[in-house]
Amino acid sequence: MAVLALREYERITCGDAFDPINRVVRADQHRALERFSESYQKLHKVTVFQHGPRLSLVAQNFVGLINLGRDQVEVLPKIEGEISQVRHNLARMISVVLDLELYDDDSTKVDKHSDSILEILIRLFCEKLWQCVRRGMVRSYETRSENLTMLRGSLSVVDQLRHNLARPDRLACTFDEFSENNPLNQALKAALRILSKVAKTQTNQRNIAELVFCFQEVDDLAPRAINWAMAGTNRLSLRYKPVLALARLFIESKSPDIISGSEDGFALLFDMNQLFESYVGAVAKRLFAKDGLVVSLQGPKRHLGRLACGNPVFELKPDIVASNAGKIAFIIDTKWKRLKEQSYREGVTSTDVYQMYAYSTQYAAPDVLLLYPHHSELGEWKPRRAEYWVHGVGGNRELNQRVSVSTIDLRDLNSVSAQLKSMFPIERTLQEVKFPALVFAV
């Protein structure tokens, strides 16, 4: 087994043999990746690989792993650092978004391994599932129907007449049984079955086999037969919620069409635009809650204008909104793209600034900020990289709105909270909420 690792916007070329060091795949693997990218584009309307020069495939901003039988292709985010550290950071970002509670001791274990991002996530999944199972398997009352020699529960008259007219010694019973064989456990077992075919390390294979044994009383279901609505957690099984979220990711990543004739096709991919937004939002939610701020993700929704008939148009949906006592404190919009120090405005587009201006006016937000990933070419990190004052006229009074630009350094995720805190000092933030600048609708 070999893993070909590359980063966003790097190229894979086609050759005679699979060569991870030089990022070369065989012709059949090249065709498989093309087919997968085409299928993914049709299903999700996004591109995983674009065609480059000389039969090359250029990775886009989808990171994760694509299984090609014995070999694998791993796409990592364009974050500076050694590949092992980038994998470590990616695993931590995913863990934060899924609320997997990846603590420092777990982080150390991740950092010491050179496994692919898939093997890291499988290991985390097994560790967290073991923690849940040791506290007790989830049991619930499940309705069952069986032919029995003695009445149990209630008699199903329809089934008795349909199946047992010639068998008076049998009774068609319907009853509730307190059982491990419930939708939640069925989903977890289905994920374990899939992972048993794609896990490569001995540790993961052993953990999966032992966990499958724990679920021996649970039915095996095909992925498409899983009832996700019924598999949700309740108050008694809440500890399983993050594990179930990761199990669903694994199950929905099974792609048997990647390689023709293969039953083990698998592709676990994350859109870095969404992952960056969700990660920053999750950290901000925990961080600013300590200061009494309520952080909302993807909302609240508002509209920029209305039609003549009164219907709202041009929906606005900020990535991250922090409020205090019902008043907006600040808005963050994340952009997963690299700023360029030597370019005009460092590559901040007019469209992005217009969008933030709309947020500031329609949400009466005293502080709106565009947030990009930091990299070494931008020099030393600072809380606010640039501020633009947008001028206009509203109600015969001058309108001044501030749009700030900042970056966040993802090389050391332990510093992310401190970076966000320095962007929004709580004293200044609360002061601006209490005495906001005059804002006029445009």
Disulfide bonds with the S-S distance in Angstrom:
none
